[in-house]
Structure formats: C-alpha cells, structure tokens
Amino acid sequence: MRSEEAARLFMDFAVRMKRFFRSEHGRETADLTEVRRRTLHFLAAEGGAGLRILSEKIGISPSSLCIMLGKLEEEGYVARRREEEDRRGVRYTCTEEGLTALERARERQIAALSGRFRSLTDDERDSLAHAMAVIDRLIGKIADLPVNGTGATP
C-alpha cells in the first residue's frame, strides 16, 4: 500500500472514530459533554490555565468558554481564582469533584466499549492492540505528542 493511500484510509478512519466517540460519549456520559470533558481533562493535565490559553487549546470562543466554565464552577468541577501576578487575570483549575467526574465518565465509556470488544476473538483484540500502538506512535510523531508506556496518549 502506498503512503498516500494509507493516509487517506487513516483520515477516513479518524473521522469515523470521532463520530463514534461523540455518539458513544453522548449516550454514556450525559453529565459531561465532549467539550466539558476535554476542558476538565486539559485543566487537570496542565494544573490549570487562563481563559485565553484554554480557549485556544479547547477550540471554542472565550465568551462560550466563560459561560461553560461558570457552569462547571457552579457544579463544583472547576475552581476559579485571581492570578497572583496580574489581578485582572483568572486561572481555572480542575477540582477533586471534577477529577471524580472525569473518572466516572471514563469508567462508563470503558464499560460501554468493553461490550463491543467482547465480540472479538483474542487474536483480533491482540491485533487491535498492536495496531493502536502503531497509530499512537504515528500520531505522536505527527502532533509531537507524548506517548505513554501503554501505547496510549495521555
């Protein structure tokens, strides 16, 4: 297979995976939409962030993000505090409740997905694990993302 053909197949596959996770995520994690989950995950991974950086990383407008962060704060998933250096700036962090919500969402997704994986043979699951490790390395090279020891990006 030529590189161009593999790239096309990969792009088509990536689109299908994104659609799949959006549909599965919506059913299994009603309390955390995809953007809310990504926001909490970024805040947890980075130890917090300001509105501008968070908006850039999550890919939504600062005004929409501000509204969402307000709701996440009301729910206890996010804490907001003034920056020490610049009192006009605000830093958002993921709270323990936010981490718990992320973990619950992840466990629900794993439970839902594990049912799908039961229909595969052991050899198919092994082949899939190997393919995921290869894809993980490829994505890490493309996006300059870290790869952890399990073959999955954090």
Wavefront OBJ file of the C-alpha trace (Angstrom):
o trace
v 0.000 0.000 0.000
v 1.318 3.433 -0.866
v 1.764 6.115 1.793
v -0.915 8.331 0.210
v -3.470 5.537 0.257
v -2.636 4.725 3.886
v -3.025 8.429 4.750
v -6.466 8.559 3.106
v -7.607 5.423 4.908
v -6.294 6.813 8.187
v -8.128 10.133 7.714
v -11.396 8.333 6.918
v -10.892 6.086 9.934
v -10.178 9.095 12.183
v -13.432 10.770 11.097
v -15.406 7.595 11.833
v -13.739 7.264 15.233
v -14.539 10.863 16.111
v -18.193 10.329 15.167
v -18.284 7.083 17.121
v -16.866 8.638 20.273
v -19.183 11.619 20.021
v -22.224 9.348 19.762
v -20.997 6.930 22.450
v -19.843 9.762 24.687
v -23.220 11.465 24.450
v -25.050 8.317 25.484
v -22.726 7.218 28.247
v -21.655 10.495 29.849
v -24.644 12.797 29.793
v -23.274 14.947 32.621
v -20.066 15.722 30.704
v -20.329 16.711 27.061
v -17.257 16.202 24.907
v -16.147 19.829 25.256
v -16.725 19.816 29.024
v -14.718 16.601 29.325
v -11.878 17.976 27.179
v -11.846 21.171 29.251
v -11.631 19.298 32.550
v -9.017 16.940 31.140
v -6.849 19.843 29.947
v -7.161 21.670 33.261
v -6.293 18.504 35.178
v -3.334 17.658 32.944
v -1.911 21.197 32.944
v -2.686 22.067 36.544
v -4.923 24.916 35.413
v -4.983 27.631 32.779
v -6.223 31.091 31.976
v -9.191 31.773 29.722
v -7.174 32.710 26.620
v -4.937 29.639 26.639
v -7.827 27.343 27.492
v -9.911 28.822 24.677
v -7.091 28.212 22.188
v -6.480 24.645 23.356
v -10.132 23.614 23.539
v -11.089 25.420 20.358
v -14.107 27.429 21.457
v -14.622 31.156 21.780
v -13.659 32.834 25.062
v -17.248 34.010 25.599
v -18.705 30.496 25.175
v -15.925 29.065 27.306
v -16.553 31.606 30.043
v -20.214 30.571 30.231
v -19.304 26.886 30.314
v -16.633 27.446 32.978
v -19.194 29.294 35.095
v -21.486 26.274 34.949
v -18.619 23.900 35.703
v -17.735 26.087 38.681
v -21.350 26.012 39.931
v -21.267 22.211 39.695
v -18.043 22.129 41.689
v -15.912 20.723 38.846
v -13.791 23.850 38.349
v -12.288 26.401 40.729
v -11.561 29.956 39.698
v -9.089 32.281 41.326
v -7.352 35.542 40.507
v -3.794 35.395 39.191
v -1.214 36.453 41.747
v 0.882 38.471 39.283
v -1.977 40.152 37.434
v -5.131 40.599 39.494
v -7.130 41.103 36.285
v -6.291 37.562 35.159
v -8.236 34.496 36.245
v -6.879 30.963 36.488
v -9.149 27.938 36.284
v -8.291 24.577 37.823
v -9.983 21.188 37.928
v -11.268 20.323 41.404
v -11.361 16.905 43.082
v -15.038 16.726 42.094
v -14.028 17.459 38.502
v -11.432 14.684 38.608
v -14.053 12.322 40.005
v -16.483 13.278 37.227
v -13.760 12.642 34.632
v -13.017 9.236 36.132
v -16.734 8.313 36.247
v -17.115 9.338 32.589
v -14.052 7.304 31.635
v -15.302 4.237 33.508
v -18.707 4.485 31.800
v -17.013 4.747 28.402
v -14.790 1.749 29.163
v -17.799 -0.285 30.299
v -19.682 0.579 27.111
v -16.696 -0.158 24.886
v -15.771 -3.399 26.619
v -19.085 -4.866 25.493
v -18.113 -4.189 21.895
v -14.684 -5.756 22.400
v -16.245 -8.969 23.762
v -17.424 -9.817 20.259
v -13.798 -10.006 19.051
v -11.588 -13.052 19.289
v -8.458 -12.939 21.446
v -6.357 -12.749 18.276
v -8.436 -9.842 16.958
v -8.058 -7.966 20.246
v -4.291 -8.600 20.174
v -4.092 -7.350 16.571
v -6.117 -4.301 17.505
v -3.843 -3.552 20.460
v -0.815 -3.776 18.186
v -2.462 -1.507 15.592
v -3.354 1.036 18.286
v 0.266 1.132 19.449
v 1.399 1.803 15.864
v -1.251 4.514 15.421
v -0.242 6.041 18.750
v 3.378 6.289 17.641
v 2.293 7.769 14.310
v 0.080 10.385 15.960
v 2.825 11.223 18.438
v 5.205 11.876 15.540
v 2.640 13.926 13.611
v 1.427 16.084 16.507
v 4.568 15.924 18.639
v 2.500 14.395 21.447
v 3.932 12.342 24.301
v 3.278 8.619 24.213
v 2.940 6.761 27.489
v 4.078 3.239 28.226
v 0.703 1.670 27.460
v 0.659 2.882 23.881
v -1.995 5.497 24.569
v -1.563 9.220 24.646
v -2.384 10.835 27.982
l 1 2 3 4 5 6 7 8 9 10 11 12 13 14 15 16 17 18 19 20 21 22 23 24 25 26 27 28 29 30 31 32 33 34 35 36 37 38 39 40 41 42 43 44 45 46 47 48 49 50 51 52 53 54 55 56 57 58 59 60 61 62 63 64 65 66 67 68 69 70 71 72 73 74 75 76 77 78 79 80 81 82 83 84 85 86 87 88 89 90 91 92 93 94 95 96 97 98 99 100 101 102 103 104 105 106 107 108 109 110 111 112 113 114 115 116 117 118 119 120 121 122 123 124 125 126 127 128 129 130 131 132 133 134 135 136 137 138 139 140 141 142 143 144 145 146 147 148 149 150 151 152 153 154
